[in-house]
Amino acid sequence: MEIDRVDGRTPNQLRPLACSRSILNRAHGSANWSQGETKVLAAVYGPKAGTKKNENPEKACIEVIWKPKTGQIGKPEKEYETILKRTLQSICLLTVNPNTTTSVIVQVVNDDGALLPCAINAACAALVDAGIPLKNLAVAICCCLTDSGYVILDPNKLEEQKMKAFVYLVFPNSILSVLPEGSSQIGGEPMEHGVITSVTHGVMSVDDYLHCLQRGRAASAKLSDFLRRNLQSHSPGDLSKAG
């Protein structure tokens, strides 16, 4: 039995994807990412000399600033900042530009569900646009669990509000194509494998989580293909920045 979705999509079907880069003149890198009606603009400034307080000066520092569509930043947005910062730190080569700070500004343009994964995808594309050295690209997806036990991917806002639980998953998009054959390290740092970030809201069983993980990983291949095609169509040389 297939679950009926409001917009007619199948459980595994993602919303239409769109990404444009280099759209802000004063930023070192920028990207506008949309999944359906959810739209996020990310801008990258830096690296600039010096690190923030309590940061390791022997490594590069990533600063994330979340700007909601309207109003002041609250507890959910602070949580988004923390998750996004940890995710970006795990994919960036922090040893290349020690004692510097790269600021990533995330501006919510419209929230129609799966906002954090959309923001992570936008930030990753903006980092590439800015030429920030990366261990690997990353793609994010939201997997939801319905009350009846079905898993659906990339929910809109209405679906998200009705879900029993959901999980945000971030997977590495391997850049082996631009690395020496057999290499398992980039700049002395190991590449990410498996899951980079996993954040669960609500209650789900281990089996349900593993089901979400399986479905999310399959969908991440589609996101990875889209991201890679977008980078290549923008400028063939941009992929080398990710290495």
Helices and strands as residue ranges (DSSP letters): E 17-21, E 29-35, E 38-49, E 61-67, H 75-91, E 100-110, H 115-130, E 137-145, E 151-153, H 157-162, E 165-173, G 176-178, E 185-186, E 189-190, E 197-202, H 206-234, G 236-242
